[in-house]
Amino acid sequence: MAHLPPPPTAALAGAPPAPQPPARPSPAGRPEPQPPRGRGPDAPARPVALVTGAARRIGAAIARRLHADGYDLALHYRDSAADMRALAAELEAARAGSVLTLQADLAEVARVPELVAATLDRYGHLDALVNNASAFFPTPFGATTPPQWETLLAVNARAPYFLAQAAAPHLAAAHGAIVNLADIHGERPLRGHAAYGMGKAALIFMTRALALELAPRVRVNAVAPGAILWPEADAGAADKSAAAQAALLARTPLGRIGTVEEIAEAVRWLLREASYSTGQVLRIDGGRMLDA
């Protein structure tokens, strides 16, 4: 299986990567995974997490939190190469050899299993999958095009499904876990974003279905954020004005938006501590869903 383009991490320090020992052939003829740089072959294995959409915003916060918790990471990004280089440099400075970066467009379904294959080639095992990558843009019902619909469903539902499929045997071997980043608008429609909400609703259903399919060896849960970060200038959302933001906060019992760190901590808890929870959707929304 083809590898993804070389990760940028190796060039972050402005020097060529340290030479690696030759791969030891396995009985099947495939090179065995080599220890990450800075670790000997007898070092105890750290848990490994694959996080999609990890270069910025919520994804970067998840990467930082899991890294601080001792995970080695495979971090996926699509276009945000500069952000990913900066994040990888930050994490590598804290612990050398702990980050693998992977570039792919998750709308291209053939690329999806390559993420898992590259992670296994680097680390040899997989303990956690965090399906964080998301496509978000408005699709007014009367103007939605088939390519828009296909992109939103491909990234928000199809890619997580086939990533989970590729990862499942390896997660089962590790008694691992999957956390999907859903959205409260997968349960409550957001005007002008029907296709996006459909993708997140499918992801919530998938969370519950795979919790049954993969039990008892793999737990599958989701986090459904509310208002965490205001949409960026290019997101095209209608709720960017100060008045709209104030109105949203007025409907949020806790009276504020959440932080990316609060989402990251929820993901960490579901991966590490929620040992008797599967098929659950954990809302981190300041009580927004209580407002009828």
Phi, psi and omega in degrees: 000134184293143176277158174288168177305149183305138180294147180288346187304324186298333184260006187295325183275002179079016180224156178296153181296153178297142180297143179256148175293153179299145181294141177276125181293138176271168179303330180277359180090357180266134180303138176285150177301142179262149177300140175304156181307138177089001180234137178281166183294340181262004180293141178297141182288133173274156175296149183240132177236136171259121183238123178268155180058046193261002188284332191216168168052230184298318181300318179294322178296320177297316179301314181297318183292316180292322178298316178297334180273003174103003180283142157276148192233141163248115188248119180267146171214163175253290185250342190275062185295318182295317178297320180292320177300318180294316180295315180298320178298318179299313183287322178295326177296328178283325181204106185296144176076018187253002185226130169242130179250141187225127180256133175193151170266112185290349173288343176268099192298332180294337180281340190300309182293341178297330179298316179292316181299317180294323178297316180292323178298325181280312191252337178088350178202169182215127182251336186210142173237126177243108179274087183259331185304141185211145170253133183216118171198156184289146176222077176308135191306315184287349184241003181293133178258156177304319178298323177297313180301315182296320179296313182296319179286326181294314184282319188275342182228309185294313182299313177301324180297311184282336169295315178299320179299315180291325184277337192306313181298325182283323174295321179297321179297332182260002189052051187269197186210155174240136170235125177258137176269103180267218182191145176298339179277004163280347177246332180235119184300145174247120184306133178083003183227042185299315183293322176298312180299324177297319178297317180289326175296320176297322179295322177295316177298317179301320179304313182288320181294316181288334174301323175286314184298321190259354177294151003266001190274339180230127174268143181227119179223173180223154170247131179246096180287152166264225179283111182246309176231137175296145180304147179284167187300331183265006184280343176073012183280155185275348188260038181268343184288155180300321181295317180294322178295319178297321179295321179296316180296328178294335179267004181253113185308324180279355168070021178204165171277161178276178179245156177297329179294326178293323176293315181299321179293323177296318178298313180301317181297316180295326179285320194257328192240338186276061190290345179245024179239127172209149183074016184260149174244110183267111179278128173240083193223012180064019182087010185303322183288353175282341183277116181279000000 
